[in-house]
Amino acid sequence: MSRTATIWNNENEQFLIENFAFITNRRLSEQLDISISSIKKKAHELGLNKGCVKRKIIPSLEKDVLKMSKTNSYRFVAEMLSISLSSVSNIINNAASKGYKKRSKQDTGKIMSETRKRIIKKERARAVFGLAPRTKIKVYPNKQKYHMRDRLKRCRYIVERNGIDVFIDEETRRHNTIEDDARRLGFNIQKTVIAFYPIDFVFENGSAEEQIAEELLHNKYK
């Protein structure tokens, strides 16, 4: 059975027929987990179109678009208002021709940066659960190290952020196999250093810390 036949089973095809007219292609893609290009191709085969349900652009909608576009990407605005991306762009360009001041390049850059960060977080979350990526963004340079960091954290190892040092404490559930695999990937497995203070050291938390210090010293000289 071909991949196309597997994707477009009776259930997905019926859903497309019932919803294509009034749901954006991007939202259909997310709900069906099928690419936008495949949805467009299937809709063309079935003779579906969105023309009969084109949303009327009213003044209040234009106002919402202009307001939201100041701090959000055009795509996000389109999804929130259930209109096409081209409609958002047309509204803003028409307003600009009448004197509306579009957001600056600096503001656009900030929005793009924040959007990219959100996408990367979502893609990393999908990778942790073994799901296929939805974008072509390379969310981490080394898949093996990324998954190893996740394995180590699950076993209560203390992993240095964006580093290769891994520390062990009393809560760590040690596994020789995992540690060997981590070393082969370049991680340094280290025991947490415990600092012993002199008896006359003044503790910030008073007697509670003094008691712990005495216990540590007692265990050291057993």
Residue frames as a rotation matrix with the C-alpha (Angstrom) as fourth column:
MET 1
0.578 0.816 0.000 0.00
0.816 -0.578 0.000 0.00
0.000 0.000 -1.000 0.00
SER 2
-0.129 -0.649 0.750 1.41
0.592 -0.656 -0.467 3.40
0.795 0.384 0.469 -0.98
ARG 3
-0.785 -0.237 -0.572 2.12
0.611 -0.447 -0.653 6.13
-0.101 -0.862 0.496 1.57
THR 4
-0.862 0.496 0.099 -0.51
-0.431 -0.823 0.371 8.40
0.266 0.277 0.923 -0.06
ALA 5
-0.078 0.865 -0.495 -3.19
-0.109 0.486 0.867 5.74
0.991 0.121 0.056 0.35
THR 6
-0.261 -0.091 -0.961 -2.17
0.858 0.435 -0.274 5.25
0.443 -0.896 -0.035 3.98
ILE 7
-0.964 -0.137 -0.229 -2.34
0.228 -0.869 -0.439 8.99
-0.139 -0.475 0.869 4.74
TRP 8
-0.620 0.767 -0.165 -5.63
-0.781 -0.585 0.217 9.59
0.070 0.263 0.962 2.96
ASN 9
-0.909 0.414 -0.048 -7.79
0.416 0.893 -0.171 6.95
-0.028 -0.176 -0.984 4.54
ASN 10
-0.201 0.931 0.305 -11.58
0.695 -0.084 0.714 7.28
0.690 0.356 -0.630 4.54
GLU 11
0.394 0.356 -0.847 -11.63
0.900 -0.335 0.278 9.09
-0.185 -0.872 -0.453 7.88
ASN 12
-0.415 -0.648 -0.639 -9.09
0.457 -0.755 0.470 11.77
-0.787 -0.097 0.610 6.89
GLU 13
-0.887 0.107 0.448 -10.69
0.408 -0.269 0.872 12.26
0.214 0.957 0.195 3.49
GLN 14
0.090 0.996 -0.019 -14.14
0.834 -0.065 0.548 12.73
0.544 -0.065 -0.836 5.01
PHE 15
0.235 -0.096 -0.967 -12.75
0.778 -0.579 0.247 15.20
-0.583 -0.810 -0.061 7.55
LEU 16
-0.792 -0.591 -0.149 -11.18
0.353 -0.644 0.678 17.20
-0.497 0.485 0.720 4.72
ILE 17
-0.591 0.642 0.488 -14.44
0.580 -0.083 0.810 17.26
0.561 0.762 -0.324 2.75
GLU 18
0.373 0.839 -0.396 -16.40
0.868 -0.165 0.469 18.50
0.328 -0.519 -0.790 5.77
ASN 19
0.563 -0.179 -0.807 -13.90
0.587 -0.600 0.543 21.12
-0.581 -0.780 -0.233 6.97
PHE 20
-0.332 -0.814 0.477 -11.80
0.927 -0.186 0.326 22.34
-0.177 0.550 0.816 4.03
ALA 21
0.137 0.483 0.865 -14.18
0.730 -0.640 0.242 25.20
0.670 0.597 -0.441 3.20
PHE 22
0.748 0.320 0.581 -13.93
-0.073 -0.831 0.552 27.02
0.659 -0.455 -0.598 6.52
ILE 23
0.817 -0.573 -0.059 -10.67
0.162 0.130 0.978 25.91
-0.553 -0.809 0.199 8.19
THR 24
0.530 -0.691 -0.492 -7.26
-0.831 -0.540 -0.135 27.24
-0.172 0.480 -0.860 7.13
ASN 25
0.663 -0.328 -0.673 -4.87
-0.229 0.767 -0.600 24.82
0.713 0.552 0.433 5.43
ARG 26
-0.428 -0.877 0.221 -2.33
-0.478 0.012 -0.878 25.23
0.767 -0.481 -0.424 8.21
ARG 27
-0.272 0.391 0.879 -4.85
-0.931 0.123 -0.343 24.28
-0.242 -0.912 0.331 10.88
LEU 28
0.814 0.534 -0.229 -6.00
-0.581 0.768 -0.269 21.31
0.032 0.352 0.935 8.80
SER 29
0.231 -0.836 -0.497 -2.37
-0.303 0.424 -0.854 20.27
0.925 0.347 -0.156 8.48
GLU 30
-0.622 -0.474 0.624 -1.92
-0.698 -0.025 -0.715 20.35
0.355 -0.880 -0.315 12.25
GLN 31
0.086 0.768 0.635 -5.13
-0.908 0.323 -0.268 18.44
-0.411 -0.553 0.725 12.97
LEU 32
0.935 0.301 -0.185 -4.54
-0.353 0.802 -0.481 15.73
0.004 0.516 0.857 10.36
ASP 33
0.274 -0.932 0.239 -0.73
-0.247 0.172 0.954 15.70
-0.929 -0.320 -0.183 10.72
ILE 34
0.340 -0.111 0.934 -0.46
0.871 0.413 -0.268 15.93
-0.356 0.904 0.237 6.93
SER 35
-0.676 -0.702 -0.226 1.60
0.554 -0.686 0.472 18.44
-0.486 0.194 0.852 4.95
ILE 36
-0.049 0.649 -0.759 -0.11
-0.194 -0.752 -0.630 21.53
-0.980 0.117 0.163 3.52
SER 37
-0.563 -0.226 -0.795 0.97
-0.799 -0.097 0.594 20.63
-0.211 0.969 -0.126 -0.03
SER 38
-0.974 0.219 -0.054 -0.66
0.203 0.956 0.210 17.20
0.097 0.193 -0.976 0.31
ILE 39
-0.336 0.890 -0.307 -3.87
0.493 -0.112 -0.863 18.80
-0.802 -0.442 -0.401 1.62
LYS 40
-0.145 0.240 -0.960 -3.99
-0.604 -0.790 -0.106 21.24
-0.784 0.564 0.259 -1.32
LYS 41
-0.832 -0.244 -0.499 -3.40
-0.551 0.470 0.689 18.42
0.066 0.848 -0.526 -3.80
LYS 42
-0.835 0.551 -0.004 -6.14
0.537 0.812 -0.227 16.24
-0.122 -0.192 -0.974 -2.29
ALA 43
-0.188 0.783 -0.593 -8.57
0.175 -0.567 -0.805 19.16
-0.967 -0.254 -0.030 -2.15
HIS 44
-0.391 -0.030 -0.920 -7.96
-0.809 -0.465 0.359 19.82
-0.438 0.885 0.158 -5.85
GLU 45
-0.975 0.003 -0.224 -8.61
-0.106 0.874 0.473 16.15
0.197 0.485 -0.852 -6.66
LEU 46
-0.574 0.792 -0.207 -11.90
0.765 0.429 -0.480 16.30
-0.291 -0.434 -0.853 -4.74
GLY 47
-0.296 0.440 0.848 -12.91
0.616 -0.590 0.522 19.62
0.730 0.677 -0.096 -6.28
LEU 48
0.377 0.403 -0.834 -12.98
0.918 -0.284 0.278 21.45
-0.125 -0.870 -0.477 -2.94
ASN 49
-0.323 -0.498 0.805 -12.53
0.519 -0.804 -0.290 25.21
0.792 0.324 0.518 -2.63
LYS 50
-0.481 0.046 -0.876 -12.71
0.833 -0.286 -0.473 27.96
-0.273 -0.957 0.099 -0.04
GLY 51
-0.904 0.036 0.426 -14.25
0.203 -0.840 0.503 30.66
0.376 0.541 0.752 -2.23
CYS 52
-0.057 0.995 0.077 -17.80
0.275 -0.059 0.960 30.17
0.960 0.076 -0.271 -0.98
VAL 53
0.690 0.300 -0.659 -16.84
0.688 0.011 0.726 30.81
0.225 -0.954 -0.199 2.62
LYS 54
-0.332 -0.863 0.382 -14.35
0.664 -0.501 -0.555 33.64
0.670 0.069 0.739 2.23
ARG 55
0.012 0.332 -0.943 -14.52
0.957 -0.278 -0.086 35.73
-0.290 -0.901 -0.321 5.36
LYS 56
0.574 0.284 0.768 -15.68
0.550 -0.829 -0.104 39.30
0.607 0.482 -0.632 4.85
ILE 57
-0.507 -0.812 -0.290 -13.11
0.815 -0.343 -0.466 41.86
0.279 -0.473 0.836 5.96
ILE 58
0.619 0.763 0.185 -14.98
0.601 -0.612 0.514 44.31
0.505 -0.207 -0.838 8.18
PRO 59
0.348 -0.500 0.793 -13.56
-0.323 -0.858 -0.400 47.46
0.880 -0.117 -0.460 9.88
SER 60
0.710 -0.058 0.702 -13.42
-0.697 0.078 0.712 45.82
-0.096 -0.995 0.015 13.32
LEU 61
0.858 -0.423 0.289 -11.43
0.428 0.902 0.050 42.91
-0.282 0.081 0.956 11.87
GLU 62
0.460 -0.702 0.544 -9.01
0.402 -0.381 -0.832 45.31
0.792 0.601 0.107 10.18
LYS 63
0.486 -0.222 0.845 -8.55
-0.677 -0.707 0.204 47.07
0.552 -0.671 -0.494 13.51
ASP 64
0.856 -0.135 0.498 -7.75
-0.290 0.673 0.681 43.78
-0.427 -0.727 0.537 15.25
VAL 65
0.740 -0.599 0.307 -5.26
0.657 0.545 -0.521 42.83
0.145 0.587 0.797 12.54
LEU 66
0.353 -0.611 0.709 -3.41
0.021 -0.752 -0.658 46.15
0.935 0.247 -0.253 12.79
LYS 67
0.575 -0.084 0.814 -3.32
-0.788 -0.326 0.523 46.00
0.221 -0.942 -0.254 16.58
MET 68
0.869 -0.184 0.459 -2.14
-0.066 0.877 0.476 42.39
-0.490 -0.444 0.750 16.82
SER 69
0.769 -0.577 0.274 0.46
0.511 0.298 -0.807 42.76
0.384 0.761 0.524 14.06
LYS 70
0.608 -0.547 0.575 2.42
-0.584 -0.799 -0.142 45.20
0.537 -0.250 -0.806 16.22
THR 71
-0.010 -0.587 0.810 3.56
-0.974 0.189 0.125 42.44
-0.226 -0.788 -0.573 18.58
ASN 72
0.216 0.140 0.966 2.85
-0.115 0.986 -0.118 39.18
-0.969 -0.086 0.230 16.73
SER 73
-0.855 -0.508 0.104 3.86
-0.005 0.209 0.978 37.51
-0.518 0.836 -0.181 13.48
TYR 74
-0.453 0.697 -0.555 1.46
-0.891 -0.348 0.291 37.78
0.010 0.627 0.779 10.54
ARG 75
-0.531 0.218 -0.819 0.97
-0.158 0.924 0.348 34.00
0.832 0.314 -0.457 10.58
PHE 76
-0.858 0.201 -0.473 -0.01
0.514 0.311 -0.800 34.04
-0.014 -0.929 -0.370 14.26
VAL 77
-0.686 0.627 -0.369 -2.49
-0.464 -0.768 -0.442 36.87
-0.561 -0.132 0.817 13.60
ALA 78
-0.436 0.502 -0.747 -4.01
-0.773 0.215 0.597 34.88
0.461 0.837 0.294 10.72
GLU 79
-0.642 0.148 -0.752 -4.43
0.273 0.961 -0.044 31.80
0.716 -0.233 -0.658 12.90
MET 80
-0.870 0.282 -0.405 -5.94
0.367 -0.180 -0.913 33.72
-0.331 -0.942 0.053 15.83
LEU 81
-0.452 0.706 -0.545 -8.46
-0.557 -0.701 -0.445 35.56
-0.696 0.103 0.710 13.62
SER 82
-0.101 0.388 0.916 -9.17
0.405 0.857 -0.318 32.57
-0.909 0.339 -0.244 11.33
ILE 83
0.858 0.255 -0.445 -8.25
-0.290 -0.473 -0.832 34.41
-0.423 0.843 -0.332 8.14
SER 84
0.764 -0.587 0.265 -5.61
0.622 0.563 -0.544 33.72
0.170 0.581 0.796 5.50
LEU 85
0.018 -0.877 -0.480 -2.04
0.750 -0.306 0.586 34.95
-0.661 -0.371 0.653 5.71
SER 86
-0.633 -0.227 0.741 -2.50
0.734 -0.481 0.480 36.88
0.247 0.847 0.470 2.47
SER 87
0.418 0.856 0.305 -5.53
0.615 -0.513 0.598 38.68
0.668 -0.063 -0.741 3.97
VAL 88
0.636 -0.276 -0.721 -3.42
0.626 -0.362 0.690 39.85
-0.451 -0.890 -0.057 6.91
SER 89
-0.446 -0.892 0.066 -0.70
0.725 -0.318 0.611 41.09
-0.524 0.320 0.789 4.58
ASN 90
-0.373 0.378 0.848 -3.21
0.734 -0.438 0.518 42.87
0.567 0.816 -0.114 2.31
ILE 91
0.704 0.679 -0.210 -4.91
0.646 -0.489 0.586 44.62
0.295 -0.549 -0.782 5.24
ILE 92
0.369 -0.651 -0.664 -1.59
0.573 -0.403 0.713 45.93
-0.732 -0.644 0.225 6.57
ASN 93
-0.636 -0.641 0.430 -0.31
0.717 -0.285 0.636 47.01
-0.285 0.712 0.641 3.14
ASN 94
-0.007 0.729 0.685 -3.59
0.748 -0.451 0.487 48.81
0.664 0.516 -0.542 2.35
ALA 95
0.825 0.288 -0.487 -3.44
0.560 -0.536 0.632 50.61
-0.079 -0.793 -0.603 5.69
ALA 96
-0.053 -0.944 -0.324 0.21
0.663 -0.276 0.696 51.55
-0.747 -0.178 0.640 5.05
SER 97
-0.546 -0.112 0.831 -0.76
0.804 -0.350 0.481 53.14
0.237 0.930 0.281 1.72
LYS 98
0.411 0.783 0.467 -3.16
0.485 -0.622 0.615 55.38
0.772 -0.027 -0.635 3.67
GLY 99
0.177 -0.453 0.874 -0.55
-0.520 -0.797 -0.308 56.52
0.836 -0.400 -0.376 6.18
TYR 100
0.973 0.168 0.160 -0.49
-0.225 0.514 0.828 53.66
0.057 -0.841 0.537 8.70
LYS 101
0.133 -0.988 0.081 2.98
-0.956 -0.149 -0.251 53.19
0.260 -0.045 -0.965 10.16
LYS 102
0.721 0.065 -0.690 4.09
-0.079 0.997 0.011 49.58
0.689 0.046 0.724 9.94
ARG 103
0.914 -0.405 0.015 6.28
0.055 0.159 0.986 48.11
-0.401 -0.900 0.168 12.64
SER 104
0.447 -0.832 -0.328 10.03
-0.878 -0.478 0.014 48.75
-0.169 0.282 -0.944 12.38
LYS 105
0.338 -0.437 -0.833 12.61
-0.399 0.736 -0.547 46.24
0.852 0.518 0.074 11.15
GLN 106
-0.716 -0.625 0.311 13.95
-0.513 0.168 -0.842 46.00
0.474 -0.762 -0.440 14.71
ASP 107
-0.201 0.741 0.640 10.51
-0.863 0.176 -0.474 45.06
-0.464 -0.648 0.604 16.07
THR 108
0.687 0.430 -0.585 10.04
-0.692 0.634 -0.346 42.53
0.222 0.643 0.733 13.27
GLY 109
-0.145 -0.857 -0.494 13.42
-0.425 0.505 -0.752 41.01
0.894 0.101 -0.437 14.10
LYS 110
-0.737 -0.087 0.670 12.47
-0.676 0.127 -0.726 40.63
-0.022 -0.988 -0.152 17.77
ILE 111
0.283 0.934 0.218 9.15
-0.860 0.348 -0.374 38.99
-0.425 -0.082 0.901 16.88
MET 112
0.573 -0.138 -0.808 10.88
-0.550 0.665 -0.504 36.58
0.607 0.733 0.305 14.49
SER 113
-0.533 -0.846 -0.017 13.43
-0.491 0.325 -0.808 35.71
0.689 -0.422 -0.589 17.17
GLU 114
-0.519 0.423 0.743 10.75
-0.759 0.171 -0.628 34.99
-0.393 -0.890 0.232 19.79
THR 115
0.581 0.766 -0.273 8.73
-0.799 0.474 -0.370 32.97
-0.154 0.434 0.888 17.29
ARG 116
0.190 -0.615 -0.765 11.79
-0.500 0.610 -0.615 30.90
0.845 0.499 -0.192 16.39
LYS 117
-0.756 -0.485 0.440 12.49
-0.601 0.245 -0.761 30.22
0.262 -0.839 -0.476 20.06
ARG 118
-0.033 0.842 0.539 8.93
-0.824 0.282 -0.491 28.97
-0.565 -0.460 0.685 20.59
ILE 119
0.696 0.277 -0.662 9.17
-0.668 0.589 -0.456 26.72
0.264 0.759 0.595 17.53
ILE 120
-0.241 -0.889 -0.388 12.52
-0.514 0.456 -0.726 25.30
0.823 0.025 -0.567 18.67
LYS 121
-0.658 0.054 0.751 11.10
-0.725 0.226 -0.651 24.50
-0.205 -0.973 -0.110 22.12
LYS 122
0.431 0.892 0.134 8.17
-0.769 0.441 -0.462 22.68
-0.471 0.096 0.877 20.52
GLU 123
0.559 -0.288 -0.778 10.47
-0.563 0.558 -0.610 20.76
0.609 0.779 0.150 18.18
ARG 124
-0.593 -0.795 0.126 12.73
-0.600 0.332 -0.728 19.76
0.537 -0.508 -0.673 21.08
ALA 125
-0.300 0.584 0.754 9.69
-0.784 0.300 -0.544 18.55
-0.544 -0.754 0.368 23.03
ARG 126
0.735 0.565 -0.375 8.61
-0.674 0.549 -0.494 16.47
-0.073 0.616 0.785 20.02
ALA 127
0.089 -0.803 -0.589 12.12
-0.568 0.445 -0.692 15.02
0.818 0.396 -0.417 19.76
VAL 128
-0.635 -0.313 0.707 12.11
-0.773 0.254 -0.582 13.98
0.002 -0.915 -0.403 23.44
PHE 129
0.051 0.770 0.636 8.93
-0.558 0.550 -0.621 11.96
-0.828 -0.323 0.457 22.84
GLY 130
-0.593 -0.440 0.675 10.29
0.206 0.727 0.655 10.47
-0.779 0.527 -0.340 19.62
LEU 131
0.516 0.846 0.136 7.91
0.427 -0.116 -0.897 12.37
-0.743 0.521 -0.421 17.31
ALA 132
-0.061 -0.509 0.858 8.87
0.998 -0.056 0.038 13.47
0.029 0.859 0.512 13.80
PRO 133
-0.672 -0.236 -0.702 9.78
0.349 -0.937 -0.019 17.17
-0.653 -0.257 0.712 13.39
ARG 134
0.419 0.880 0.223 7.24
0.724 -0.175 -0.667 19.51
-0.548 0.441 -0.711 11.79
THR 135
0.904 -0.200 -0.377 9.81
-0.343 -0.866 -0.364 22.02
-0.254 0.459 -0.851 10.53
LYS 136
0.693 -0.720 -0.029 13.26
0.438 0.452 -0.777 21.91
0.572 0.526 0.629 8.96
ILE 137
0.544 -0.491 0.681 14.82
-0.689 -0.724 0.028 23.85
0.479 -0.484 -0.732 11.83
LYS 138
0.026 -0.631 -0.775 17.85
0.294 0.746 -0.597 22.09
0.955 -0.213 0.205 13.28
VAL 139
0.774 0.471 0.424 16.99
-0.207 -0.446 0.871 22.30
0.599 -0.762 -0.248 16.96
TYR 140
0.706 -0.630 0.322 20.22
-0.366 0.065 0.928 20.78
-0.606 -0.774 -0.184 18.29
PRO 141
0.246 -0.694 -0.677 23.63
-0.968 -0.137 -0.211 20.17
0.054 0.707 -0.705 16.70
ASN 142
-0.737 -0.558 -0.382 24.16
-0.509 0.830 -0.230 16.68
0.445 0.025 -0.895 18.10
LYS 143
0.266 0.952 -0.155 21.18
-0.614 0.291 0.734 14.36
0.744 -0.100 0.661 18.55
GLN 144
0.161 -0.251 -0.955 23.14
0.446 0.881 -0.157 11.78
0.880 -0.401 0.253 20.54
LYS 145
-0.845 -0.523 -0.115 24.34
0.355 -0.387 -0.851 14.32
0.401 -0.760 0.512 23.11
TYR 146
-0.512 0.734 0.447 20.88
-0.716 -0.652 0.250 15.86
0.475 -0.192 0.859 23.38
HIS 147
0.475 0.723 -0.502 19.26
-0.336 0.676 0.656 12.50
0.813 -0.143 0.564 24.11
MET 148
-0.151 -0.610 -0.778 22.09
0.618 0.556 -0.556 11.58
0.772 -0.564 0.293 26.49
ARG 149
-0.889 -0.114 0.444 21.53
-0.204 -0.769 -0.606 14.78
0.411 -0.629 0.660 28.50
ASP 150
0.014 0.984 0.178 17.87
-0.834 -0.087 0.545 13.83
0.552 -0.156 0.819 28.77
ARG 151
0.431 0.087 -0.898 18.74
0.160 0.972 0.171 10.28
0.888 -0.218 0.405 29.95
LEU 152
-0.584 -0.748 -0.315 21.16
0.493 -0.019 -0.870 11.61
0.645 -0.663 0.381 32.55
LYS 153
-0.720 0.362 0.592 18.65
-0.571 -0.794 -0.208 14.12
0.395 -0.487 0.779 33.91
ARG 154
0.328 0.900 -0.288 16.01
-0.567 0.431 0.702 11.40
0.756 -0.068 0.651 34.23
CYS 155
0.385 -0.286 -0.877 18.41
0.573 0.819 -0.016 9.47
0.723 -0.497 0.479 36.46
ARG 156
0.968 0.147 -0.206 19.00
0.252 -0.602 0.758 12.57
-0.013 -0.785 -0.619 38.63
TYR 157
-0.094 -0.995 0.043 22.49
0.988 -0.088 0.123 13.33
-0.119 0.054 0.991 37.34
ILE 158
0.538 0.178 -0.824 23.31
0.219 -0.973 -0.068 17.05
-0.814 -0.144 -0.563 37.50
VAL 159
0.126 -0.429 0.894 24.11
0.983 0.173 -0.056 18.07
-0.131 0.886 0.444 33.92
GLU 160
-0.437 -0.381 -0.815 25.85
0.314 -0.914 0.258 21.37
-0.843 -0.143 0.518 33.25
ARG 161
0.636 0.767 -0.085 23.76
0.225 -0.290 -0.930 23.49
-0.738 0.573 -0.357 30.87
ASN 162
0.959 -0.211 -0.191 25.32
-0.244 -0.264 -0.933 23.48
0.147 0.941 -0.304 27.39
GLY 163
0.090 -0.972 0.216 28.40
-0.995 -0.081 0.051 21.86
-0.032 -0.220 -0.975 28.91
ILE 164
0.170 -0.112 -0.979 29.96
-0.385 0.907 -0.171 18.41
0.907 0.406 0.111 29.22
ASP 165
-0.847 -0.488 0.212 30.39
-0.356 0.224 -0.907 18.16
0.395 -0.844 -0.363 33.01
VAL 166
0.240 0.903 -0.356 28.04
-0.211 0.406 0.889 15.75
0.948 -0.138 0.288 34.80
PHE 167
-0.619 -0.458 0.639 27.86
-0.665 -0.127 -0.736 15.69
0.418 -0.880 -0.226 38.61
ILE 168
-0.146 0.490 -0.860 26.65
0.300 0.850 0.433 13.02
0.943 -0.195 -0.271 41.03
ASP 169
-0.512 0.006 0.859 24.96
-0.761 -0.466 -0.451 13.58
0.398 -0.885 0.244 44.38
GLU 170
-0.861 0.116 0.494 23.01
-0.283 0.699 -0.657 11.51
-0.422 -0.706 -0.569 46.91
GLU 171
0.129 0.991 0.020 19.84
-0.443 0.076 -0.893 11.54
-0.887 0.106 0.449 44.76
THR 172
-0.113 -0.245 -0.963 21.55
-0.994 0.033 0.108 10.25
0.005 0.969 -0.247 41.61
ARG 173
0.682 0.302 0.667 20.52
-0.270 0.950 -0.155 6.77
-0.680 -0.074 0.729 40.45
ARG 174
-0.137 -0.893 -0.429 23.82
-0.818 -0.143 0.557 5.63
-0.559 0.427 -0.711 38.98
HIS 175
0.870 0.324 0.372 23.97
-0.035 0.792 -0.609 3.35
-0.492 0.517 0.701 35.93
ASN 176
-0.067 -0.990 0.123 27.32
0.075 0.118 0.990 2.08
-0.995 0.076 0.066 34.67
THR 177
-0.135 0.058 0.989 26.03
0.934 0.342 0.107 1.61
-0.332 0.938 -0.101 31.12
ILE 178
0.825 0.502 0.260 24.68
0.558 -0.797 -0.230 5.15
0.092 0.335 -0.938 30.89
GLU 179
0.690 -0.625 -0.366 27.89
-0.208 -0.655 0.727 6.60
-0.693 -0.425 -0.582 32.35
ASP 180
-0.249 -0.795 0.553 30.02
0.409 0.431 0.804 4.62
-0.878 0.426 0.218 29.87
ASP 181
0.163 0.400 0.902 27.87
0.987 -0.070 -0.148 5.81
0.004 0.914 -0.406 26.96
ALA 182
0.964 0.216 -0.155 28.09
0.232 -0.968 0.099 9.40
-0.129 -0.132 -0.983 28.24
ARG 183
0.276 -0.942 -0.189 31.90
-0.078 -0.218 0.973 9.22
-0.958 -0.254 -0.134 28.47
ARG 184
-0.286 -0.368 0.885 32.10
0.785 0.439 0.437 7.94
-0.549 0.820 0.163 24.88
LEU 185
0.466 0.546 0.696 30.13
0.835 -0.532 -0.141 11.02
0.294 0.647 -0.704 23.81
GLY 186
-0.261 -0.731 0.630 32.59
0.420 -0.674 -0.608 13.30
0.869 0.106 0.483 25.61
PHE 187
0.653 0.539 0.532 30.85
-0.255 -0.505 0.825 13.89
0.713 -0.674 -0.192 28.94
ASN 188
-0.561 -0.828 0.014 32.90
-0.202 0.121 -0.972 14.14
0.803 -0.548 -0.235 32.15
ILE 189
0.535 0.731 -0.423 31.34
0.222 0.361 0.906 12.20
0.815 -0.578 0.031 35.04
GLN 190
-0.575 -0.751 0.324 32.36
-0.066 -0.352 -0.933 13.87
0.815 -0.559 0.153 38.31
LYS 191
-0.052 0.500 -0.864 31.41
0.944 0.306 0.121 13.53
0.325 -0.810 -0.488 41.94
THR 192
0.651 0.370 0.662 30.03
0.171 -0.922 0.347 16.65
0.739 -0.112 -0.664 43.58
VAL 193
-0.478 -0.877 -0.042 32.66
0.345 -0.143 -0.928 18.42
0.808 -0.458 0.371 45.67
ILE 194
0.666 0.656 -0.355 31.65
0.564 -0.132 0.815 18.84
0.488 -0.743 -0.458 49.33
ALA 195
-0.155 -0.701 0.696 33.18
-0.082 -0.693 -0.716 21.83
0.985 -0.168 0.050 51.12
PHE 196
0.322 0.173 -0.931 33.94
0.859 0.361 0.364 21.41
0.399 -0.916 -0.032 54.83
TYR 197
0.379 -0.100 0.920 33.92
-0.139 -0.989 -0.051 24.64
0.915 -0.109 -0.389 56.85
PRO 198
-0.737 -0.665 -0.118 35.87
0.068 0.100 -0.993 25.25
0.672 -0.740 -0.028 60.10
ILE 199
-0.323 0.624 -0.711 33.97
0.915 0.397 -0.067 24.77
0.241 -0.673 -0.700 63.36
ASP 200
-0.412 0.112 -0.904 33.99
0.534 -0.774 -0.340 28.50
-0.738 -0.623 0.259 64.13
PHE 201
-0.929 0.115 0.352 32.44
0.275 -0.420 0.865 29.37
0.247 0.900 0.358 60.76
VAL 202
-0.621 0.750 -0.227 29.32
-0.219 -0.445 -0.868 31.56
-0.752 -0.490 0.441 61.13
PHE 203
-0.770 0.397 0.500 26.42
0.635 0.557 0.536 29.98
-0.065 0.730 -0.681 59.24
GLU 204
-0.851 0.480 0.215 23.68
-0.333 -0.807 0.488 32.05
0.408 0.344 0.846 57.68
ASN 205
0.086 0.959 -0.268 20.96
-0.348 0.281 0.894 29.63
0.933 0.016 0.359 58.82
GLY 206
0.161 -0.010 0.987 22.21
-0.962 -0.224 0.155 29.25
0.219 -0.975 -0.045 62.38
SER 207
-0.178 -0.262 0.949 22.03
-0.736 0.675 0.049 25.98
-0.653 -0.690 -0.313 64.30
ALA 208
0.802 0.537 0.262 20.52
-0.227 0.679 -0.698 24.02
-0.552 0.500 0.667 61.40
GLU 209
0.753 -0.589 -0.294 23.65
-0.328 0.052 -0.943 24.45
0.571 0.807 -0.154 59.29
GLU 210
-0.092 -0.800 0.594 25.92
-0.983 -0.021 -0.181 23.94
0.157 -0.600 -0.784 62.30
GLN 211
0.285 0.290 0.914 24.30
-0.548 0.832 -0.093 20.57
-0.787 -0.474 0.395 62.93
ILE 212
0.995 0.089 0.036 24.79
-0.016 0.526 -0.850 19.48
-0.095 0.846 0.525 59.32
ALA 213
0.424 -0.906 -0.010 28.43
-0.658 -0.300 -0.691 20.65
0.622 0.300 -0.723 59.41
GLU 214
-0.100 -0.426 0.899 29.06
-0.938 0.341 0.057 18.56
-0.330 -0.838 -0.434 62.53
GLU 215
0.647 0.415 0.640 27.54
-0.208 0.903 -0.375 15.50
-0.733 0.109 0.671 60.87
LEU 216
0.925 -0.335 -0.178 29.74
-0.158 0.087 -0.984 15.96
0.345 0.938 0.027 57.80
LEU 217
0.074 -0.943 0.326 32.88
-0.886 -0.212 -0.413 16.34
0.458 -0.258 -0.851 59.91
HIS 218
0.107 0.048 0.993 31.92
-0.752 0.657 0.049 13.29
-0.650 -0.752 0.107 61.98
ASN 219
0.899 0.294 0.325 31.44
-0.015 0.762 -0.648 11.18
-0.438 0.577 0.689 58.83
LYS 220
0.709 -0.677 -0.195 34.74
-0.466 -0.244 -0.850 12.43
0.528 0.694 -0.489 57.39
TYR 221
-0.251 -0.895 0.368 36.83
-0.867 0.038 -0.497 11.30
0.431 -0.444 -0.786 60.37
LYS 222
0.738 0.544 0.400 35.08
-0.657 0.714 0.241 7.97
-0.155 -0.440 0.884 61.05
